[in-house]
């Protein structure tokens, strides 16, 4: 099931963050979607940004400011969190580089 976690107006479009249950990793996973204003009237190309080991679905949206340019270009941004969180691996909360992340 797909759960909308948050939604915010952003550069004329909307930034949304979601959670879903992943059968592949056995835990919930998060991802973000930025829809530029043109998405209300047309199908648009999408860019998938795969975050690194210490990043999440929010990092690209917060640090890169890519929504501004995507809004100008009519580009959808999809930012999945590539690191399973709370997977039950011993030590996963103590060591940031444990290796459970960067699932891509």
ZAFIMI-227288 format. One record per atom (N, C-alpha, C, O): x, y, z. Coordinates in steps of 0.1 Angstrom, whole numbers, padded with zeros to 4 digits, always signed. Layout:
N
XYZ...
This chain:
104
+0008-0012+0000+0000+0000+0000+0009+0012+0000+0019+0013+0007+0005+0022-0008+0012+0035-0009+0007+0045+0001-0005+0047+0001+0015+0051+0009+0011+0061+0019+0018+0074+0016+0030+0075+0016+0010+0084+0014+0015+0098+0013+0019+0103+0027+0011+0104+0036+0032+0107+0028+0037+0112+0041+0036+0127+0042+0033+0132+0052+0039+0134+0031+0038+0148+0031+0037+0153+0017+0040+0147+0007+0032+0166+0016+0030+0172+0003+0032+0187+0005+0025+0193+0014+0040+0193-0004+0043+0208-0002+0044+0214-0016+0049+0209-0025+0038+0226-0017+0039+0234-0029+0054+0238-0031+0061+0241-0021+0059+0237-0043+0073+0239-0046+0075+0244-0060+0072+0237-0070+0079+0256-0062+0082+0262-0076+0071+0260-0085+0073+0256-0097+0059+0262-0081+0047+0261-0090+0042+0247-0091+0031+0245-0096+0049+0237-0086+0045+0223-0086+0043+0218-0072+0039+0226-0063+0045+0205-0070+0043+0199-0057+0054+0189-0055+0057+0181-0064+0059+0189-0042+0069+0179-0038+0061+0170-0028+0055+0174-0019+0062+0157-0031+0055+0147-0023+0065+0136-0018+0075+0133-0025+0063+0131-0006+0071+0120-0001+0061+0109+0003+0051+0111+0009+0065+0097-0001+0057+0085+0001+0064+0074+0009+0077+0074+0010+0057+0064+0014+0062+0052+0020+0054+0040+0014+0042+0042+0012+0061+0029+0012+0054+0017+0007+0061+0005+0014+0073+0005+0017+0053-0006+0015+0059-0018+0020+0066-0025+0008+0060-0028-0002+0079-0029+0010+0087-0035+0000+0088-0050+0003+0094-0054+0013+0083-0058-0006+0085-0073-0005+0100-0076-0007+0105-0086-0001+0106-0069-0016+0120-0072-0019+0130-0071-0007+0139-0079-0006+0128-0060+0001+0137-0058+0012+0131-0062+0026+0138-0062+0036+0118-0064+0026+0111-0069+0038+0109-0058+0048+0107-0061+0060+0109-0046+0044+0106-0034+0053+0100-0023+0045+0099-0024+0033+0096-0013+0051+0090-0001+0043+0102+0007+0037+0113+0008+0042+0098+0012+0026+0108+0021+0018+0101+0034+0015+0089+0035+0014+0109+0044+0013+0104+0058+0011+0109+0063-0003+0119+0058-0008+0101+0072-0009+0106+0078-0021+0099+0092-0022+0088+0094-0016+0105+0101-0030+0099+0114-0032+0096+0116-0047+0102+0109-0055+0086+0124-0050+0082+0127-0063+0080+0142-0064+0072+0148-0056+0087+0149-0073+0084+0163-0076+0076+0164-0089+0081+0159-0099+0065+0170-0089+0057+0172-0101+0057+0187-0104+0051+0195-0096+0062+0190-0116+0062+0204-0119+0048+0209-0124+0040+0200-0126+0046+0222-0125+0032+0226-0128+0027+0221-0141+0015+0219-0143+0036+0218-0151+0032+0212-0164+0025+0198-0163+0019+0194-0172+0028+0192-0151+0022+0178-0149+0007+0178-0148+0001+0167-0150+0001+0189-0146-0014+0190-0145-0020+0188-0159-0032+0183-0160-0012+0191-0170-0018+0191-0183-0012+0181-0193-0017+0179-0204-0001+0175-0189+0006+0167-0199+0014+0156-0192+0017+0157-0180+0017+0145-0199+0027+0135-0194+0041+0140-0197+0043+0146-0207+0049+0138-0187+0063+0144-0188+0074+0134-0186+0071+0123-0180+0086+0137-0190+0097+0128-0187+0100+0129-0173+0098+0138-0166+0107+0118-0168+0110+0117-0154+0125+0114-0153+0131+0106-0161+0131+0120-0143+0145+0117-0139+0145+0110-0126+0140+0115-0116+0151+0098-0125+0152+0091-0112+0166+0093-0107+0176+0090-0114+0167+0098-0095+0180+0101-0088+0182+0091-0077+0174+0091-0067+0192+0083-0078+0195+0073-0068+0205+0078-0058+0217+0080-0062+0201+0081-0046+0209+0086-0036+0220+0077-0031+0219+0065-0033+0230+0082-0026+0241+0074-0021+0239+0068-0007+0228+0069-0002+0249+0062-0002+0247+0054+0011+0242+0062+0023+0234+0057+0030+0247+0074+0025+0242+0082+0036+0231+0091+0033+0227+0100+0042+0225+0090+0022+0214+0099+0018+0200+0092+0018+0200+0080+0020+0190+0100+0018+0176+0095+0018+0169+0101+0006+0174+0108-0002+0156+0098+0006+0147+0103-0005+0146+0119-0004+0142+0125-0013+0149+0124+0008+0148+0139+0010+0160+0146+0007+0160+0158+0004+0172+0140+0007+0185+0147+0005+0186+0155-0008+0189+0166-0007+0182+0148-0019+0183+0155-0032+0174+0167-0032+0178+0178-0037+0162+0165-0027+0152+0176-0027+0157+0188-0019+0155+0199-0022+0162+0185-0007+0166+0195+0002+0179+0202-0002+0180+0215-0002+0189+0195-0006+0203+0200-0009+0205+0205-0023+0212+0215-0025+0199+0199-0033+0202+0202-0047+0194+0214-0052+0199+0221-0061+0182+0216-0047+0174+0226-0053+0170+0223-0067+0167+0233-0075+0169+0211-0071+0167+0207-0084+0152+0209-0089+0150+0210-0101+0143+0211-0079+0129+0213-0083+0128+0226-0091+0119+0227-0100+0136+0236-0088+0135+0249-0095+0137+0246-0110+0130+0251-0119+0148+0239-0113+0152+0237-0127+0142+0227-0134+0138+0229-0145+0138+0217-0126+0128+0207-0131+0115+0214-0135+0108+0211-0144+0111+0224-0126+0099+0232-0129+0100+0240-0142+0091+0240-0150+0112+0245-0145+0114+0253-0157+0114+0243-0169+0109+0247-0180+0119+0231-0168+0121+0222-0179+0109+0213-0181+0108+0206-0191+0100+0213-0171+0088+0203-0172+0093+0189-0170+0090+0180-0178+0101+0187-0159+0107+0174-0156+0102+0169-0143+0103+0176-0133+0097+0156-0142+0093+0150-0130+0106+0144-0123+0114+0138-0130+0108+0146-0110+0119+0141-0103+0114+0130-0094+0105+0132-0086+0120+0118-0094+0117+0107-0086+0130+0104-0078+0140+0101-0084+0129+0104-0064+0140+0102-0056+0138+0091-0046+0134+0094-0034+0140+0078-0050+0139+0067-0040+0150+0067-0030+0161+0070-0033+0147+0063-0018+0157+0060-0008+0162+0047-0011+0155+0037-0011+0175+0046-0014+0181+0033-0018+0186+0025-0007+0191+0014-0009+0184+0029+0005+0189+0022+0017+0178+0017+0026+0170+0025+0031+0176+0004+0027+0166-0001+0036+0169+0004+0051+0180+0003+0055+0159+0009+0057+0160+0014+0071+0153+0004+0080+0143-0002+0077+0159+0002+0092+0153-0007+0103+0151-0021+0097+0140-0027+0099+0161-0026+0091+0160-0039+0085+0163-0050+0095+0162-0062+0091+0167-0047+0107+0169-0057+0117+0183-0063+0117+0186-0073+0122+0192-0056+0109+0206-0061+0109+0214-0056+0121+0213-0044+0124+0220-0065+0128+0228-0061+0140+0238-0050+0137+0246-0051+0128+0237-0039+0145+0246-0028+0144+0242-0017+0133+0250-0008+0131+0231-0019+0127+0227-0010+0116+0225+0005+0121+0227+0014+0113+0221+0006+0133+0219+0020+0138+0232+0026+0145+0232+0038+0148+0242+0018+0147+0254+0023+0152+0265+0026+0142+0273+0035+0144+0264+0020+0130+0274+0022+0120+0268+0027+0107+0260+0019+0101+0270+0039+0103+0264+0045+0091+0268+0038+0078+0261+0037+0068+0280+0032+0078+0285+0025+0066+0285+0010+0067+0293+0003+0061+0275+0005+0074+0274-0009+0077+0273-0017+0064+0277-0029+0063+0267-0011+0053+0266-0018+0041+0252-0023+0038+0250-0030+0028+0242-0019+0047+0228-0023+0043+0222-0013+0034+0211-0016+0029+0229-0002+0031+0223+0008+0023+0227+0007+0009+0233-0003+0004+0224+0017+0001+0227+0018-0013+0223+0006-0020+0230-0001-0027+0210+0003-0019+0204-0009-0025+0205-0010-0040+0203-0020-0046+0207+0002-0047+0208+0001-0061+0220-0005-0066+0223-0007-0078
